[in-house]
Amino acid sequence: DKIDLVKDKVDSVRDKVDSVKDKVDSVKDKVDSVKDKVDSVKDELDSVTDELQKVTARLDALESKNKSSASES
């Protein structure tokens, strides 16, 4: 029957659409995972930047202390 053929094609198309939806969902999950990793790296970089700023401040303080003690002598 032509009706059966049409039903089979409709089922086939439906299966393909479902497959594409699954692939899209999979890609979305991977993108979300990458976003989470990027956020984690950004947090780590912020932490490192904070530490570097602290070290720089300490070095600046030491440098100015050395300059003032050198000018006193």
N, CA, C and O atoms as CSV, one atom per row, in Angstrom:
chain,resi,resn,atom,element,x,y,z
A,1,ASP,N,N,0.835,-1.209,0.000
A,1,ASP,CA,C,0.000,0.000,0.000
A,1,ASP,C,C,0.866,1.253,0.000
A,1,ASP,O,O,1.969,1.275,0.545
A,2,LYS,N,N,0.337,2.280,-0.620
A,2,LYS,CA,C,1.038,3.562,-0.589
A,2,LYS,C,C,1.012,4.140,0.817
A,2,LYS,O,O,1.964,4.791,1.249
A,3,ILE,N,N,-0.077,3.901,1.522
A,3,ILE,CA,C,-0.207,4.424,2.885
A,3,ILE,C,C,0.886,3.825,3.774
A,3,ILE,O,O,1.495,4.532,4.577
A,4,ASP,N,N,1.125,2.549,3.629
A,4,ASP,CA,C,2.173,1.898,4.420
A,4,ASP,C,C,3.548,2.463,4.078
A,4,ASP,O,O,4.386,2.660,4.958
A,5,LEU,N,N,3.769,2.722,2.792
A,5,LEU,CA,C,5.039,3.313,2.376
A,5,LEU,C,C,5.219,4.699,2.997
A,5,LEU,O,O,6.297,5.042,3.481
A,6,VAL,N,N,4.156,5.476,2.973
A,6,VAL,CA,C,4.215,6.819,3.557
A,6,VAL,C,C,4.468,6.718,5.059
A,6,VAL,O,O,5.275,7.470,5.606
A,7,LYS,N,N,3.784,5.797,5.722
A,7,LYS,CA,C,3.983,5.608,7.168
A,7,LYS,C,C,5.435,5.238,7.460
A,7,LYS,O,O,6.038,5.746,8.405
A,8,ASP,N,N,5.986,4.350,6.640
A,8,ASP,CA,C,7.382,3.946,6.828
A,8,ASP,C,C,8.326,5.136,6.656
A,8,ASP,O,O,9.277,5.302,7.419
A,9,LYS,N,N,8.052,5.956,5.649
A,9,LYS,CA,C,8.909,7.128,5.427
A,9,LYS,C,C,8.782,8.109,6.580
A,9,LYS,O,O,9.773,8.682,7.033
A,10,VAL,N,N,7.559,8.298,7.051
A,10,VAL,CA,C,7.335,9.199,8.184
A,10,VAL,C,C,8.099,8.683,9.403
A,10,VAL,O,O,8.748,9.458,10.105
A,11,ASP,N,N,8.023,7.392,9.648
A,11,ASP,CA,C,8.760,6.801,10.771
A,11,ASP,C,C,10.263,6.988,10.594
A,11,ASP,O,O,10.978,7.290,11.549
A,12,SER,N,N,10.727,6.808,9.377
A,12,SER,CA,C,12.152,6.969,9.095
A,12,SER,C,C,12.596,8.411,9.354
A,12,SER,O,O,13.632,8.654,9.973
A,13,VAL,N,N,11.801,9.352,8.872
A,13,VAL,CA,C,12.131,10.764,9.088
A,13,VAL,C,C,12.091,11.082,10.582
A,13,VAL,O,O,12.953,11.800,11.088
A,14,ARG,N,N,11.111,10.559,11.274
A,14,ARG,CA,C,10.982,10.789,12.718
A,14,ARG,C,C,12.232,10.268,13.447
A,14,ARG,O,O,12.750,10.918,14.355
A,15,ASP,N,N,12.699,9.089,13.035
A,15,ASP,CA,C,13.908,8.520,13.645
A,15,ASP,C,C,15.123,9.414,13.389
A,15,ASP,O,O,15.949,9.630,14.276
A,16,LYS,N,N,15.215,9.927,12.163
A,16,LYS,CA,C,16.346,10.805,11.838
A,16,LYS,C,C,16.282,12.099,12.642
A,16,LYS,O,O,17.304,12.589,13.123
A,17,VAL,N,N,15.086,12.644,12.786
A,17,VAL,CA,C,14.914,13.870,13.573
A,17,VAL,C,C,15.318,13.607,15.022
A,17,VAL,O,O,16.012,14.420,15.632
A,18,ASP,N,N,14.890,12.483,15.566
A,18,ASP,CA,C,15.261,12.131,16.938
A,18,ASP,C,C,16.776,11.996,17.074
A,18,ASP,O,O,17.362,12.428,18.067
A,19,SER,N,N,17.394,11.397,16.074
A,19,SER,CA,C,18.848,11.235,16.092
A,19,SER,C,C,19.546,12.596,16.091
A,19,SER,O,O,20.505,12.814,16.832
A,20,VAL,N,N,19.055,13.503,15.252
A,20,VAL,CA,C,19.648,14.842,15.197
A,20,VAL,C,C,19.445,15.555,16.533
A,20,VAL,O,O,20.357,16.221,17.022
A,21,LYS,N,N,18.261,15.421,17.125
A,21,LYS,CA,C,18.001,16.047,18.430
A,21,LYS,C,C,18.984,15.523,19.477
A,21,LYS,O,O,19.519,16.288,20.280
A,22,ASP,N,N,19.213,14.214,19.455
A,22,ASP,CA,C,20.162,13.624,20.405
A,22,ASP,C,C,21.565,14.194,20.202
A,22,ASP,O,O,22.268,14.496,21.166
A,23,LYS,N,N,21.962,14.337,18.941
A,23,LYS,CA,C,23.290,14.886,18.661
A,23,LYS,C,C,23.387,16.334,19.122
A,23,LYS,O,O,24.406,16.744,19.677
A,24,VAL,N,N,22.331,17.107,18.893
A,24,VAL,CA,C,22.311,18.505,19.334
A,24,VAL,C,C,22.431,18.567,20.856
A,24,VAL,O,O,23.190,19.376,21.389
A,25,ASP,N,N,21.683,17.713,21.552
A,25,ASP,CA,C,21.765,17.679,23.013
A,25,ASP,C,C,23.174,17.325,23.472
A,25,ASP,O,O,23.685,17.896,24.435
A,26,SER,N,N,23.791,16.384,22.780
A,26,SER,CA,C,25.154,15.981,23.121
A,26,SER,C,C,26.125,17.148,22.946
A,26,SER,O,O,26.988,17.383,23.792
A,27,VAL,N,N,25.975,17.876,21.838
A,27,VAL,CA,C,26.849,19.027,21.594
A,27,VAL,C,C,26.616,20.094,22.662
A,27,VAL,O,O,27.570,20.694,23.157
A,28,LYS,N,N,25.356,20.332,23.017
A,28,LYS,CA,C,25.049,21.317,24.063
A,28,LYS,C,C,25.727,20.931,25.377
A,28,LYS,O,O,26.290,21.780,26.068
A,29,ASP,N,N,25.668,19.644,25.713
A,29,ASP,CA,C,26.314,19.176,26.941
A,29,ASP,C,C,27.822,19.418,26.891
A,29,ASP,O,O,28.424,19.844,27.877
A,30,LYS,N,N,28.420,19.143,25.743
A,30,LYS,CA,C,29.865,19.352,25.607
A,30,LYS,C,C,30.210,20.832,25.711
A,30,LYS,O,O,31.206,21.199,26.334
A,31,VAL,N,N,29.386,21.681,25.100
A,31,VAL,CA,C,29.616,23.127,25.176
A,31,VAL,C,C,29.517,23.591,26.630
A,31,VAL,O,O,30.343,24.379,27.090
A,32,ASP,N,N,28.512,23.104,27.347
A,32,ASP,CA,C,28.368,23.467,28.757
A,32,ASP,C,C,29.588,23.024,29.558
A,32,ASP,O,O,30.070,23.748,30.429
A,33,SER,N,N,30.078,21.833,29.253
A,33,SER,CA,C,31.262,21.324,29.942
A,33,SER,C,C,32.474,22.214,29.671
A,33,SER,O,O,33.239,22.527,30.583
A,34,VAL,N,N,32.641,22.617,28.416
A,34,VAL,CA,C,33.760,23.501,28.066
A,34,VAL,C,C,33.607,24.843,28.777
A,34,VAL,O,O,34.587,25.392,29.280
A,35,LYS,N,N,32.384,25.375,28.822
A,35,LYS,CA,C,32.148,26.647,29.512
A,35,LYS,C,C,32.542,26.536,30.985
A,35,LYS,O,O,33.167,27.440,31.539
A,36,ASP,N,N,32.169,25.417,31.613
A,36,ASP,CA,C,32.531,25.210,33.014
A,36,ASP,C,C,34.047,25.185,33.188
A,36,ASP,O,O,34.577,25.765,34.136
A,37,LYS,N,N,34.736,24.516,32.278
A,37,LYS,CA,C,36.197,24.443,32.365
A,37,LYS,C,C,36.822,25.817,32.154
A,37,LYS,O,O,37.785,26.176,32.832
A,38,VAL,N,N,36.276,26.584,31.214
A,38,VAL,CA,C,36.785,27.938,30.969
A,38,VAL,C,C,36.588,28.794,32.221
A,38,VAL,O,O,37.486,29.535,32.619
A,39,ASP,N,N,35.408,28.688,32.839
A,39,ASP,CA,C,35.154,29.444,34.067
A,39,ASP,C,C,36.146,29.050,35.158
A,39,ASP,O,O,36.639,29.901,35.899
A,40,SER,N,N,36.431,27.765,35.247
A,40,SER,CA,C,37.386,27.279,36.238
A,40,SER,C,C,38.775,27.856,35.980
A,40,SER,O,O,39.462,28.275,36.913
A,41,VAL,N,N,39.186,27.877,34.717
A,41,VAL,CA,C,40.492,28.441,34.366
A,41,VAL,C,C,40.520,29.936,34.679
A,41,VAL,O,O,41.520,30.445,35.185
A,42,LYS,N,N,39.426,30.643,34.381
A,42,LYS,CA,C,39.359,32.075,34.697
A,42,LYS,C,C,39.530,32.300,36.197
A,42,LYS,O,O,40.243,33.210,36.618
A,43,ASP,N,N,38.867,31.460,37.000
A,43,ASP,CA,C,38.996,31.579,38.452
A,43,ASP,C,C,40.439,31.359,38.890
A,43,ASP,O,O,40.954,32.088,39.738
A,44,GLU,N,N,41.085,30.360,38.313
A,44,GLU,CA,C,42.485,30.095,38.642
A,44,GLU,C,C,43.369,31.280,38.255
A,44,GLU,O,O,44.255,31.672,39.014
A,45,LEU,N,N,43.124,31.846,37.074
A,45,LEU,CA,C,43.906,33.004,36.634
A,45,LEU,C,C,43.695,34.191,37.566
A,45,LEU,O,O,44.644,34.903,37.892
A,46,ASP,N,N,42.452,34.403,37.994
A,46,ASP,CA,C,42.177,35.488,38.939
A,46,ASP,C,C,42.953,35.273,40.234
A,46,ASP,O,O,43.510,36.213,40.802
A,47,SER,N,N,42.982,34.031,40.689
A,47,SER,CA,C,43.706,33.702,41.913
A,47,SER,C,C,45.203,33.964,41.748
A,47,SER,O,O,45.837,34.542,42.631
A,48,VAL,N,N,45.759,33.540,40.625
A,48,VAL,CA,C,47.183,33.763,40.358
A,48,VAL,C,C,47.470,35.260,40.258
A,48,VAL,O,O,48.481,35.739,40.772
A,49,THR,N,N,46.585,35.990,39.601
A,49,THR,CA,C,46.755,37.442,39.476
A,49,THR,C,C,46.771,38.098,40.849
A,49,THR,O,O,47.597,38.971,41.116
A,50,ASP,N,N,45.862,37.680,41.716
A,50,ASP,CA,C,45.834,38.228,43.077
A,50,ASP,C,C,47.149,37.960,43.802
A,50,ASP,O,O,47.702,38.846,44.453
A,51,GLU,N,N,47.641,36.733,43.684
A,51,GLU,CA,C,48.905,36.386,44.343
A,51,GLU,C,C,50.062,37.218,43.783
A,51,GLU,O,O,50.913,37.690,44.536
A,52,LEU,N,N,50.090,37.392,42.469
A,52,LEU,CA,C,51.153,38.196,41.853
A,52,LEU,C,C,51.087,39.647,42.323
A,52,LEU,O,O,52.120,40.282,42.534
A,53,GLN,N,N,49.879,40.164,42.486
A,53,GLN,CA,C,49.743,41.538,42.974
A,53,GLN,C,C,50.271,41.656,44.405
A,53,GLN,O,O,50.908,42.649,44.757
A,54,LYS,N,N,50.004,40.639,45.225
A,54,LYS,CA,C,50.522,40.646,46.601
A,54,LYS,C,C,52.050,40.618,46.598
A,54,LYS,O,O,52.698,41.365,47.331
A,55,VAL,N,N,52.613,39.742,45.761
A,55,VAL,CA,C,54.075,39.639,45.674
A,55,VAL,C,C,54.666,40.961,45.187
A,55,VAL,O,O,55.672,41.429,45.720
A,56,THR,N,N,54.043,41.558,44.182
A,56,THR,CA,C,54.520,42.840,43.659
A,56,THR,C,C,54.479,43.909,44.740
A,56,THR,O,O,55.414,44.699,44.871
A,57,ALA,N,N,53.405,43.935,45.511
A,57,ALA,CA,C,53.291,44.919,46.590
A,57,ALA,C,C,54.397,44.703,47.623
A,57,ALA,O,O,54.991,45.667,48.107
A,58,ARG,N,N,54.676,43.444,47.959
A,58,ARG,CA,C,55.751,43.160,48.921
A,58,ARG,C,C,57.101,43.599,48.365
A,58,ARG,O,O,57.909,44.196,49.076
A,59,LEU,N,N,57.341,43.300,47.088
A,59,LEU,CA,C,58.612,43.698,46.477
A,59,LEU,C,C,58.748,45.219,46.445
A,59,LEU,O,O,59.823,45.756,46.713
A,60,ASP,N,N,57.663,45.906,46.118
A,60,ASP,CA,C,57.689,47.371,46.116
A,60,ASP,C,C,58.001,47.906,47.510
A,60,ASP,O,O,58.778,48.848,47.666
A,61,ALA,N,N,57.382,47.291,48.525
A,61,ALA,CA,C,57.622,47.725,49.899
A,61,ALA,C,C,59.081,47.492,50.283
A,61,ALA,O,O,59.707,48.354,50.900
A,62,LEU,N,N,59.622,46.334,49.920
A,62,LEU,CA,C,61.027,46.043,50.219
A,62,LEU,C,C,61.953,47.020,49.498
A,62,LEU,O,O,62.935,47.498,50.068
A,63,GLU,N,N,61.631,47.306,48.253
A,63,GLU,CA,C,62.457,48.206,47.465
A,63,GLU,C,C,62.473,49.603,48.091
A,63,GLU,O,O,63.532,50.218,48.222
A,64,SER,N,N,61.307,50.092,48.470
A,64,SER,CA,C,61.275,51.434,49.060
A,64,SER,C,C,61.948,51.432,50.434
A,64,SER,O,O,62.564,52.427,50.818
A,65,LYS,N,N,61.838,50.337,51.171
A,65,LYS,CA,C,62.515,50.228,52.469
A,65,LYS,C,C,64.028,50.248,52.263
A,65,LYS,O,O,64.751,50.924,52.995
A,66,ASN,N,N,64.504,49.502,51.262
A,66,ASN,CA,C,65.937,49.476,50.963
A,66,ASN,C,C,66.432,50.849,50.525
A,66,ASN,O,O,67.522,51.270,50.911
A,67,LYS,N,N,65.639,51.543,49.726
A,67,LYS,CA,C,66.037,52.875,49.273
A,67,LYS,C,C,66.126,53.837,50.450
A,67,LYS,O,O,67.064,54.629,50.549
A,68,SER,N,N,65.135,53.759,51.346
A,68,SER,CA,C,65.146,54.694,52.473
A,68,SER,C,C,66.288,54.374,53.434
A,68,SER,O,O,66.895,55.288,53.993
A,69,SER,N,N,66.590,53.093,53.635
A,69,SER,CA,C,67.703,52.758,54.529
A,69,SER,C,C,69.040,53.085,53.865
A,69,SER,O,O,70.005,53.414,54.555
A,70,ALA,N,N,69.108,53.000,52.548
A,70,ALA,CA,C,70.340,53.351,51.838
A,70,ALA,C,C,70.567,54.856,51.887
A,70,ALA,O,O,71.707,55.307,51.992
A,71,SER,N,N,69.499,55.629,51.812
A,71,SER,CA,C,69.662,57.086,51.846
A,71,SER,C,C,69.954,57.572,53.259
A,71,SER,O,O,70.507,58.658,53.437
A,72,GLU,N,N,69.587,56.780,54.271
A,72,GLU,CA,C,69.873,57.164,55.657
A,72,GLU,C,C,71.347,56.988,55.986
A,72,GLU,O,O,71.872,57.705,56.839
A,73,SER,N,N,72.025,56.060,55.336
A,73,SER,CA,C,73.418,55.784,55.696
A,73,SER,C,C,74.401,56.675,55.003
A,73,SER,O,O,75.607,56.548,55.216
